Amino acid sequence: MKTLTTLLLLSLAMATPALADRAGGGGGSGRGSSDHDRARSAVEREEILPLSKILGSVRNRFGGRVIKLDLESDDGHYVYELKLITPEGRIIELEVDAATGLPIGGPEDSERDEDK
């Protein structure tokens, strides 16, 4: 029994750094921290607007709250991809140009199947 407990603890200790890297932690060696650094650097170079400005604009225009957010880059052009839930319970997916803060296209309404 003591051997099994020791093996389980050793396995957990070995897995923890890998899980931290995958979650964006882990001292800067994982992909998450490099994405964060790249975004911060783009804001500092004034290539994109700070997230706080984007979120303020989105809240004023659409209401609700953000439930998912990604910053994507395609050949140096950054786009914030957001998923919102409105006060009425509707789910809206939205792309926003990270440089201008303007929506790209219209919001996609992703209402749940049971609401239709």
C-alpha positions as CSV (number, residue, x, y, z in Angstrom):
1,M,0.0,0.0,0.0
2,K,2.9,2.3,0.9
3,T,4.4,1.7,-2.6
4,L,1.1,2.5,-4.4
5,T,0.8,5.8,-2.5
6,T,4.4,6.7,-3.2
7,L,3.9,5.9,-7.0
8,L,0.7,8.0,-7.1
9,L,2.4,11.0,-5.4
10,L,5.4,10.7,-7.7
11,S,3.1,10.6,-10.8
12,L,1.2,13.6,-9.6
13,A,4.4,15.5,-8.9
14,M,5.7,14.8,-12.4
15,A,2.4,15.8,-14.1
16,T,2.0,19.1,-12.3
17,P,4.6,21.1,-14.3
18,A,3.2,19.9,-17.6
19,L,-0.4,20.8,-16.6
20,A,0.8,24.2,-15.4
21,D,2.5,24.9,-18.7
22,R,-0.6,23.8,-20.6
23,A,-2.7,26.2,-18.5
24,G,-0.4,29.1,-19.2
25,G,1.5,29.0,-16.0
26,G,4.8,27.3,-15.3
27,G,7.3,30.1,-15.3
28,G,7.1,31.2,-18.9
29,S,8.1,28.1,-20.7
30,G,4.6,27.2,-21.9
31,R,2.7,28.4,-24.9
32,G,0.2,30.4,-22.8
33,S,2.8,32.8,-21.5
34,S,4.3,33.4,-24.9
35,D,0.8,34.3,-26.2
36,H,0.4,36.7,-23.3
37,D,3.8,38.2,-23.9
38,R,3.0,38.6,-27.6
39,A,-0.4,40.3,-26.9
40,R,1.2,42.7,-24.3
41,S,4.0,43.5,-26.7
42,A,1.4,44.3,-29.5
43,V,-0.4,46.7,-27.1
44,E,2.8,48.4,-26.1
45,R,3.7,48.9,-29.8
46,E,0.1,50.3,-30.2
47,E,-0.7,47.6,-32.9
48,I,-3.8,46.6,-30.9
49,L,-6.1,48.2,-28.3
50,P,-6.0,47.1,-24.7
51,L,-8.6,44.5,-23.8
52,S,-10.2,46.9,-21.3
53,K,-11.1,49.3,-24.2
54,I,-12.5,46.4,-26.3
55,L,-14.6,45.1,-23.5
56,G,-16.0,48.5,-22.6
57,S,-17.1,49.1,-26.2
58,V,-18.6,45.6,-26.5
59,R,-20.5,46.0,-23.2
60,N,-21.9,49.4,-24.3
61,R,-23.0,48.1,-27.7
62,F,-24.3,44.6,-26.9
63,G,-24.7,44.4,-23.1
64,G,-24.2,41.1,-21.3
65,R,-21.0,39.6,-20.2
66,V,-18.1,37.9,-21.9
67,I,-17.9,34.1,-21.3
68,K,-15.1,33.3,-23.7
69,L,-12.3,35.4,-25.3
70,D,-9.5,34.7,-27.7
71,L,-6.9,36.9,-29.4
72,E,-6.1,35.5,-32.8
73,S,-3.3,36.7,-35.2
74,D,-3.3,36.2,-38.9
75,D,-0.2,37.6,-40.6
76,G,0.2,40.3,-38.0
77,H,-3.5,41.3,-38.1
78,Y,-5.1,40.7,-34.6
79,V,-8.7,39.8,-34.0
80,Y,-10.5,39.5,-30.6
81,E,-13.0,36.6,-30.8
82,L,-15.6,36.9,-28.1
83,K,-18.6,34.9,-26.9
84,L,-21.1,36.9,-24.9
85,I,-24.3,36.0,-22.9
86,T,-26.9,38.8,-23.0
87,P,-29.2,39.6,-20.1
88,E,-31.9,37.7,-22.0
89,G,-29.8,34.6,-22.0
90,R,-28.8,34.7,-25.7
91,I,-25.3,33.6,-26.7
92,I,-23.6,35.9,-29.2
93,E,-20.3,35.3,-31.0
94,L,-18.4,38.3,-32.2
95,E,-15.2,39.2,-33.9
96,V,-13.6,42.6,-33.2
97,D,-10.6,44.1,-35.0
98,A,-8.1,44.4,-32.3
99,A,-6.5,47.5,-33.9
100,T,-9.6,49.6,-34.3
101,G,-12.1,48.0,-31.8
102,L,-14.7,47.8,-34.6
103,P,-16.8,44.6,-35.0
104,I,-15.9,42.5,-38.1
105,G,-19.2,41.5,-39.7
106,G,-22.3,41.2,-37.6
107,P,-22.6,39.2,-34.4
108,E,-23.5,35.6,-34.8
109,D,-26.4,34.6,-32.6
110,S,-25.7,31.2,-31.2
111,E,-29.0,30.5,-29.4
112,R,-29.2,27.2,-27.8
113,D,-31.3,24.5,-29.6
114,E,-33.8,24.4,-26.8
115,D,-34.5,28.2,-27.2
116,K,-35.5,27.9,-30.8
